[in-house]
């Protein structure tokens, strides 16, 4: 695991998760990598007994739309997610397609975080090759699926603590 992300794994700040739920949106593209990201997130959410649902989309470019639709479709139902995690993997190829997809999905997730009342966690690997992706599935760079789930839980806790302190 990278020394740069060890603080993220400190779970001391994860409080007030009663009734929390998470939606995981993930891509079919590069599924041999993305499925392990999802599995890592599910292990972590299960450990904290946080309910979750999964929805799949074709590729990373579609993730922001799917996250927005999940929120819009759940509004007013009483079953809105406490957080949404978007998982995908974009591997650099020989054309500029990589740059366009990475920028679009990054900008889209950022925009959702500015507009939606729940956090949307960026779990998209943007890597140069398959080896870099697998290094992020429990190798030298940690497990980005587990980290994505921990980030969601910390943001749910943050939001709940913030609302209590300003009431």
Phi, psi and omega in degrees: 000141178293141177292344183285341183243013181294327179297325178302326183283351175289116185264014183299331183271006183266101182228168171055054180261006181303128178075004180289150174215152183230140170253129176257120175250128184219164187260153171283329183294135183056043186298335179295338176263311185297321180300326177285327173300313180298315180299319178296318178296317180297320178301316181292315179298320177296320179301323180266005178057044178256124180295149179208153174236158179235140174223143184246144175231164184298308185216179183296325180303328182278350184301312180300319178299314182297318179298317179297316181294322177301314180295313183299318182288335182267348181302132176078002181267348185081000179237036177293144178289152175280337177200159175235135176246128178254120179243134175200176177213121177246119181253129182303136176244207184266359182238170179287001180309318179307311183297318181294316181294314181299315180294317182296314182290323177296311178298321181295316179293320176301313180300318179298321179293335178277337187253323184277153179277005176233152179289142173245115187272130181276102179244037182261120174281130176239099191232162180277334183202171182296325180299318178297323178294312182292332175297341182259014178245038179113006180268218186300336183253020179079191179245107186291338174290313177297318180296322178298318178293317178298321178297316178301314181296320178294324179288324175298313180298316178303311182297319180291321177294320180296316181293328178287325184282344180252012179276000000 
